[in-house]
Amino acid sequence: MSIARLGKVLATWAVLAAAFLVVSASAESKARIVRLSEVQGTVQIDRAAGGGFDKAFLNLPVIEGTRVKTGNNGRAEVEFEDGSALRLAPDSEVDFTRLALDDDGQKLSTVQLVSGTVYADLHPKDARGKSDQFLLNFARESVTVSEAAHFRLELADATATLAVFKGKLSGTTPSGQFDLAGKHSATINLGNDELTNNDSARKDTFVIARNYDDAPSDDWDRQQTDYHDRYATAGGSDVSSPYGYGVSDLNYYGNFMTVPGYGNVWQPYFIGANWSPFQDGGWAFYPSFGYMFVSGYPWGWMPYNYGNWAFAPGFGWVWQPGNWNSWNALPLVVNAPARMTVPTPPASGHQTVMVGRGLAANPAVGASHRVTINPGSASFGVPRGSLRRLDRLSKTMERTSRPVVVAIAPPVPATAPATGFGTSSSSIRGGTFAGTATTASPHTSTASPTRPH
């Protein structure tokens, strides 16, 4: 073979090799965006924009490279596309080191637990039965979840405690691999990476790992899980979405209905004739994405990133589900009133820009507080699952056109009867609603059966 011919062959192979590398690199290049779905107390977020940690707000997008941490009175939840959730107890930090899609559409998630305690409630299988990949790293160890599982991981200075409530998972340490089934726990010595099975976890009853803060984070995790389980399929929702994040909030904070000419639509409770879905929120900057509109409403995720808002005469603003193939950084608007200005992002800068009442964070954990629900507020500032029958409260407000003052008690203590939701009693006197921190369906007042955890 001549030198010239050999040179052409080598050049051809170089081009093919480069093309292969480009294809391989692009296999995980599809970015994913998940949701900061709960913020209580002191929570901070680093949006990978170069500015370090900043105050976190409900509904902020979480992208690859995002870091979230909680203070000593803070809790947070990140909700994934399929409705799975990762929850941070107080004094915890996690890094989302990978949020990507492969060429087959499989979701690839890798999270690093830097410190503290996290709860994971995962069900990584789509409608086709295909499993996504979820990897939770800590120190030099990792946990892999390939099927539905609910577990807690606590990272201390020299040990990590892993407790599986439901399902099973696999773990990897420098000294070997292990499997852990539901109602079992394992303690990993991070000094020499030796795995020690918890003898008490071998029994047929689940034992919560010891040396854990007295704060009721297990109860909180269970309440959040129960909230999602109850409202994900409640009501007349007909979203037909490949995504599950935000559906629970839609069923709790509003209702679906059929409007002639607009089809099956959703509308929040506590709105008035002058309410607009864009009057409260903010603009948050993310590298590679630019400014994204973030809603300040507790239900404000799916209606702002999929489908579109439409103004229906006689009904007001409604959300039309759809457009599931694309994620909208800017809300889509149809048939807007002439006086309405479509939201536009800031022309420059990277600072968070507030709109109206801005972005919201729930009060610190365990603190008694009162919330005033005003006409036209669309539940702004109402913690999810904290009140019974928002639909009835909404109808009461429609009749009286008066604000409703809501007294919310602290979460149900661990010694309360194991109903899954606690008890609730409420009354309306002179425009004041007194209730307790319970989660009850707006479609039924029957308590949920007891759930293990």
N, C-alpha and C positions, 0 to 999 in steps of 0.2 A: 504494500500500500504506500502510495506516494505521501510525502510530507504534507502536500497541499490537501490531499484527500483526507488524511488523518486529522488535519486541522479542522476540516469541515465537519467530520464525524464528532470530534470532541466538542466543537461549538454547538452542534445539534444536541448532543447529550447535555451540555451545560444549560441550554435553553429549556429542555424538557425537565431537568432537575430543578431549575429555578421555578418553572411552572408548577411542579409537584409541591415544592415548598410553599408556594403562594396558596395553592389549594388546601394544603394541610393547615397552614396558618389561618385560613379563612374558615376552617371547620368549626371554630369556636368564636368567630368574630361577631356573631349576632348578639347585640347587647340586649339585656333584660332590665326591666325596671319594676321593682316591687314597692311595697307600701309601708310606711311607718304608721301603723293602724291604731296604736294606743300610746298615749303619753300622759304619765301621772307624776306629779312632783318634778324634781330636778332631773332633766334628761338633756344630754347634749349630743350633737351630731357633727361629724366632719364629712362634708359632701365631696371630698376629694377635689376641692376647688382651689387649694393652696392657702386657705385662710385658717386652717386648724379647726378646733371645736367651736361650735356656736350653739345657741339655744335651739332645742328641737321643738317642732310643732307637729300637731296631728296632720296626717296626710302628706307629709313631705316624701317625695320619691327617694328610694334607696337604690343606688346603682353600684356597679362593681367598683370597689375601692372605698366605699362608704364605711365609716366607723360610727358606732353608737355606744354611748356609755351613760349609766345612771348614777345619781348621787345617793346619799344614804337615805333619802326619802323618795327616791324615784323608781318607777317601773315603766317598762316600754314593751311594745309588741310590734313585730314586723310580720306582715302577712304576705305570703307568696301567691302566685297566680292561681294555684289550685285550692286556695283556702287554707293551706298549711300555715302554721304560725310558729315563730321563735320568740320567746318571751324572756326579758331580762329582769331579774330580781334587783333589789337595791345594791349599789356598789358593784356594778358589773360592767364589762366592756366586751364588745365583739367587733370583729373586722369582717366585712363581706369581701373576701379576697377574689371570689369568682362568681359572677352571675352571667351565664352565657347560654347559648343554644348551639347544639351541633347540627350537622346538615340534615339529620333526620327529625329535627324538632325536639329532641330530648333536652330537657332543662338540666343544666349543670350548675350546681350550687355548692360552694365551699365557704364555710364560715370558720373563723378562728376565734375561739374563746380566749381572750387575753386575761381576764380576771373575773371573779365572782361566780354567779350561778345563772344558768339559763334553763328554760323549759322548752322542749320541742314537741309539738303536736303535728305529726307529719303523716300525709297519705299520698305518697309520690307516684300514683298511677293515674294516667289520664283515661278518657272514655274508651280508648282502644286497648286498655289494659297494659300499656307500655309503661315501664318504670322510669322515672327520672332519677337523677343521681344527686344525692345529698351527702356531703362530707362535713363533719364537724371536727375540727382540729383543736388540740389543746396540748401545750408543751410540745413533746415529741411524739405524742400519741394522736390517734384519730378514731372517730366513730363513723361507720358507714350505715346508711339507712336505705334499704331497697324496697321496703313494704311498710304499710301503716304501722306507726309506733308513736308512743307518748312516753317521754322520759325526761329526767332531770340530770344535769351535769353540774357538779359543784367543784370549783378549782380552788384549792388552798395552796399554801406555800410549798408543801412537800408531798401532798396527796391530791388525788382527784376522786370524787365519789360519784358513781354512776348508778342511778336508780331507774329501772324500767317499770312504768305503770301498766302499759299495754303494749302488745306486739313484741317484736324482738329486733335486735340489732347486732352488728359485728364490730369488734374493736381490734385495733392494731397497736402494738407497742414495740419498741426496739427488741424486746425479748420474745415476741411471738404474737399470735392472734388468739382471739377468744370470741365466743358467742354469748349473748346474754338475753334470756327470755323474760317475759313479763312477770311482774311480782318478784323480781330478783334484783339484787344490787351488787356492785363490785367496787372495791377500793383499790386504786392504783397508786403504788408508791412511786412518786416521780423521781426519787433519788436514785433507786436502782431498777426502776421500771418492773418491779415484780408485781404480779397480779394476785390479789388475795380475795377469794370469794367470801362474802359476808355469810357467816353460818346461819344467822337468823333469817336471811333472805331465802335460804333453801326450804324454809317451811312453806306451807300453802297459803300464808297470808303475807301481804306486802308490808314491809317495815321501812318507814322513811329513814333515810340515812341520818346518822347522828351529827353532832357538832355543827348544827345549822342555826342561823339566827332565829330568834323567837318571832320575828315578823311573819305574819300569816301569808307568806308567798305561795305556799301550797294551796291554801284556800283561794287565793287570788287566781292562780293558774287554773284551778278547777272551775271557778266562776266564769273565767274567760272561755274556757273550753265548752262549758255548758251553754253559754251565750251563743257561740258559733253553731253548736250542734242543734240548738233549738230554732234559731232564726234562719239558718241557711236554707231550710225547706219550708218555712212558715209562709202563710198568706197565699195570695194568688199570683205569685211571681211567675213570669213567663219569659225569663231573660234569654234562655237557650244560648248561653255563653259558654265558650270553652274555658272561661276563667271563673274562679270562685271567690276571688277577693272582693270584699265590699258587699256581697249579696246579703249577708246577715244584717248589715247596717241598713240596707234598703228596706228590708222587711220590718225592722224595728222602728225606724224613723219615718216611714211613709207607707204608701200603698200603691198597688198597681190597679189600673182601671182602663177601660176601653173608651176612647174619645173618637167620635165620628170624624173621618178624614185624617186621623193621626194614628189610629191603631191602638195597640197595647202600649200604654205609657205609664210612667211612674211619677209621683208627685209627693213632696215631703209634707208632713204635718206642720201646722202653725205658720201658714203663709197667708198673706193678705193680697189685696188687689195691686198694691204697689211693690210687692216683693220681686226682687230680681235675683237669679242664682249667682250673679257676679258682683254683688254688692259687698261681700265680706270674704276676705282671703288675702292672697299675697303673691308676689312673684319671687321665685327662688332660682338662683343661677346654678347651673351644673356644667362642668367642662364637657365639651363635645356635644352638648345638647342645647346650651344657651339657657335663656330664661324659660321656666315652666310656670304655668298658673297653678296655684295650690289653693284649694278651697278651705275655708275656715270651719265648714260644717262637719259634724262628726260622721255624716254619711257621704261626705264629699270626695269620693275617690272614683268609682266607676262612672258616674254621670258626667265627669269632667274629662275623662280620658278615652271613653268609648262612646259610640252613638252621638247624639246631638240634642241640644236643648231647642225646644220650639215653643212659640207663644200661641196658645189655642184660645181664640175668643170665647169668653164665657167660662173658661177654666183657668186661665193664667198660664204660667210657665210649667211645662211638662218635659220630662226626659224621655226620648225615644231610644230604646236599646238598638244596638247594631254596630256595624263597622268594626268587627272583631279582628280583622286582619291588620289593623294599624292602631298604634298607640298615639293618642293626640296630646302633644305638649300644650296646645292651645285649644280651648273648648270650641266646638262647632255649634253654630247658631243658625236656626231656620226660622223664617217668618218673624223676625224681630220687630217690635213696635218702632215707629218712626223716630221716637225720642231716645231710643236705646242706642248706646255706643258699644260696639263689639269690643271686648277686651283686647288690648294690644300690649305687648311686653315693653319694658323700658328700653330706650334706644341705646343706652350704654351703661357701663358699670357692672359690678358683681354683687352689690349689696342686696339683701332681701328688702323688697319694697312692699309695704302693707297697703291693703285696700279696705276701706270701711272700718269694721271692727278688727280687721287683720286676721291673724292665725291664732289658733286656740291650743291650750294645753290644760289638761284636767288638774284640779287641786291636788295637793300632796296626799299620799296614801293615808287612810284612816282618819282624816280630819273631818269632823262634822261641818257641814256647810249648807247654805241655802242658795237656791238657784231661782231666779225670776225668769219665767218664760213669757216673753212679750209677743203680742200679735205681730206677725211678720218676721219672727226670729228664725223660723225653720229649724228649731231645736239647737241653735247656736249655744255652745257651752253646756249642753245637757250630757252628762256622762252616760255611755251606753249601758243598757240593762239596769239602770239605777231606779227606774220607775215602772209601775204597772200601767198598762193600758194607755199609752200615749194617744191612741185614736180617740178614746173617750175624753181625755183632757182637751184634745184639739176641738172636738165637737162642743165641749163646754165653752171654750174660748170663742168659738164662732157665734154662740148664742149671746154671750155676755160682752164680747169685745173688750174684755178686761185682762190684764196680765194675771198669770197664775204663779204664786210664790210656792216653791217646792222645797220642803225640808228633807234632806237626804241624810240618813244615819250612816255611821261607819259600816264597813263590810261585816257580814255575819261571822262571829267568832268561831274558832275551831270546835268549841264545845257545844255549838248549836245542834239541834236535831239534824240528822243526815238526810235532808230532803233534796239536796243538790242545789236548792235555791233559797233556803231559809223560809221565813214566814213573812207575810205582808198584811198590813191593814192600812186603810187610807180613808180620808174623808175630805170633803170640800166644804169649807165654811168661809163665807165672806171673801171668796176668791183665793183662798189659801188651800193648797193641797199638801197634806202631811203623809209621808210615806217612808219606807225603809229601803235600804240598798238591796233590792232583789231583782231577779230577772224573771219576768213572766210574759208569756206571749200576748200580743195585742189581740189575738184571735181566740184565746182560751185562758181561763184563770186557773186551770188545773195544774197543780205542781208537777214538776218532772219527777219520774221515779228515781230512786236512789242510784247513784253512779259510783263505782269504785274508783279509788285513786289514793 
